[in-house]
Amino acid sequence: MYNSCPISVTTRTGDDGTTGLFGGQRISKASERIHSYGDTDELNAVVGLVLCEEIPPVICNQLSELQSLLFTLGADLAAPVSSSVRITPEDVHVVERWISELESQLPSLRNFVLPRGSRSACLLHQARTICRRAERCAVDLSKRETVNPHALVFLNRASDYLFLAARYVNDEEVEWKQ
């Protein structure tokens, strides 16, 4: 049921360059914390783009679940440590299970592969690079503030998964030649 009083997305509270975290604390929009969950939001948007492509059902299901996990991750990174919205070891295990499933179906790599091929593979490679950036940012944040350690592991595994998903959906891999 919808609230009879609509809430506007324009609050004007961020006009001074600050934004609110869960719990009400206001911080600069240029802070490392905002960058960490902003990169996660960007990653989630690119995963949404991949889901617009024709991809195998197994990858579609995994990416749909990944989107929900990324939303949890964003909330985790935006929240004080006492928040109940957290990436858990179980979430990491889900991604590790996907990695194992895909690895068992893909040929072993003998060389680096270039991020090209099908459009869906290229978008997954783009998602992988955004995930790596989100991970770097979260690691940097963890040097200054408390960050859920499972969030860092999750980002690391998610980028590995996205690489394998790109390989899985690709029409033809192109090996890097020096």
CORURGI-V978969 format. One record per residue. RES is the residue in one letter. SS is DSSP state (A for helix, B for strand, O for the rest). PSI is psi in radians with two decimals (999 if undefined). D_FIRST is the distance of its C-alpha to the first C-alpha in whole Angstrom. Layout:
BEGIN
<<RES & SS & PSI & D_FIRST> <RES & SS & PSI & D_FIRST>>
END
This chain:
BEGIN
<<M & O & 2.42 & 0> <Y & O & 2.53 & 4> <N & O & 2.38 & 7> <S & O & -0.28 & 9> <C & O & 1.79 & 12> <P & O & 2.54 & 12> <I & O & 2.23 & 14> <S & O & 2.55 & 17> <V & O & -0.26 & 19> <T & O & 1.88 & 22> <T & O & -0.34 & 23> <R & O & 0.01 & 27> <T & O & -0.31 & 27> <G & O & 0.13 & 29> <D & O & -0.35 & 31> <D & O & 0.13 & 34> <G & O & 0.23 & 34> <T & B & 2.85 & 32> <T & B & 2.78 & 28> <G & B & 2.43 & 27> <L & O & 2.91 & 27> <F & B & 2.35 & 24> <G & O & -0.17 & 26> <G & O & -0.24 & 26> <Q & O & 2.43 & 30> <R & B & 2.37 & 31> <I & B & 2.90 & 33> <S & B & 2.46 & 35> <K & O & -0.24 & 33> <A & O & 0.11 & 36> <S & O & 2.76 & 36> <E & A & -0.62 & 37> <R & A & -0.77 & 33> <I & A & -0.70 & 32> <H & A & -0.70 & 34> <S & A & -0.78 & 33> <Y & A & -0.30 & 29> <G & A & -0.73 & 30> <D & A & -0.65 & 32> <T & A & -0.69 & 30> <D & A & -0.74 & 27> <E & A & -0.74 & 29> <L & A & -0.79 & 30> <N & A & -0.66 & 27> <A & A & -0.69 & 27> <V & A & -0.63 & 30> <V & A & -0.67 & 29> <G & A & -0.68 & 26> <L & A & -0.74 & 29> <V & A & -0.68 & 31> <L & O & -0.22 & 28> <C & O & -0.23 & 29> <E & O & 2.85 & 32> <E & O & 1.91 & 34> <I & O & 2.78 & 34> <P & O & 2.52 & 35> <P & A & -0.65 & 32> <V & A & -0.73 & 33> <I & A & -0.68 & 33> <C & A & -0.81 & 29> <N & A & -0.74 & 28> <Q & A & -0.77 & 30> <L & A & -0.60 & 28> <S & A & -0.75 & 25> <E & A & -0.66 & 25> <L & A & -0.70 & 27> <Q & A & -0.75 & 24> <S & A & -0.72 & 22> <L & A & -0.65 & 25> <L & A & -0.59 & 26> <F & A & -0.72 & 23> <T & A & -0.76 & 24> <L & A & -0.78 & 27> <G & A & -0.75 & 26> <A & A & -0.69 & 24> <D & A & -0.83 & 27> <L & A & -0.41 & 30> <A & A & -0.07 & 27> <A & B & 2.66 & 27> <P & O & 2.77 & 30> <V & O & -0.47 & 32> <S & O & -0.09 & 30> <S & O & 2.67 & 27> <S & O & -0.11 & 25> <V & O & 1.82 & 24> <R & O & 2.58 & 27> <I & O & 2.37 & 29> <T & O & 2.91 & 31> <P & A & -0.57 & 34> <E & A & -0.66 & 32> <D & A & -0.71 & 31> <V & A & -0.72 & 34> <H & A & -0.59 & 35> <V & A & -0.85 & 33> <V & A & -0.68 & 34> <E & A & -0.62 & 38> <R & A & -0.75 & 37> <W & A & -0.75 & 36> <I & A & -0.83 & 39> <S & A & -0.74 & 41> <E & A & -0.80 & 40> <L & A & -0.74 & 41> <E & A & -0.64 & 44> <S & A & -0.30 & 45> <Q & A & -0.09 & 45> <L & O & 2.59 & 46> <P & O & 2.63 & 50> <S & O & 2.55 & 51> <L & O & 2.39 & 51> <R & O & -0.37 & 55> <N & O & 2.93 & 54> <F & O & 2.61 & 51> <V & B & 2.54 & 49> <L & O & 2.55 & 48> <P & O & 1.28 & 45> <R & O & -3.11 & 45> <G & O & -2.23 & 45> <S & O & 2.77 & 42> <R & A & -0.76 & 39> <S & A & -0.66 & 37> <A & A & -0.74 & 39> <C & A & -0.70 & 40> <L & A & -0.64 & 36> <L & A & -0.64 & 36> <H & A & -0.67 & 39> <Q & A & -0.76 & 38> <A & A & -0.72 & 35> <R & A & -0.76 & 37> <T & A & -0.62 & 39> <I & A & -0.68 & 36> <C & A & -0.72 & 35> <R & A & -0.68 & 39> <R & A & -0.76 & 38> <A & A & -0.70 & 35> <E & A & -0.81 & 38> <R & A & -0.73 & 40> <C & A & -0.75 & 38> <A & A & -0.66 & 37> <V & A & -0.77 & 40> <D & A & -0.78 & 41> <L & A & -0.70 & 39> <S & A & -0.30 & 40> <K & O & -0.31 & 43> <R & O & -0.51 & 42> <E & O & 2.88 & 39> <T & O & 2.27 & 37> <V & O & 2.43 & 35> <N & O & 2.06 & 34> <P & A & -0.49 & 37> <H & A & -0.49 & 35> <A & A & -0.70 & 33> <L & A & -0.77 & 37> <V & A & -0.73 & 38> <F & A & -0.81 & 34> <L & A & -0.70 & 35> <N & A & -0.81 & 39> <R & A & -0.66 & 38> <A & A & -0.69 & 35> <S & A & -0.66 & 38> <D & A & -0.78 & 40> <Y & A & -0.80 & 37> <L & A & -0.63 & 37> <F & A & -0.82 & 40> <L & A & -0.66 & 41> <A & A & -0.69 & 38> <A & A & -0.76 & 39> <R & A & -0.71 & 43> <Y & A & -0.72 & 41> <V & A & -0.20 & 39> <N & O & 2.47 & 42> <D & O & -0.73 & 45> <E & O & 2.17 & 48> <E & O & 2.48 & 48> <V & O & 2.02 & 51> <E & B & 2.52 & 53> <W & O & 2.30 & 54> <K & O & 2.23 & 58> <Q & O & 999 & 60>>
END
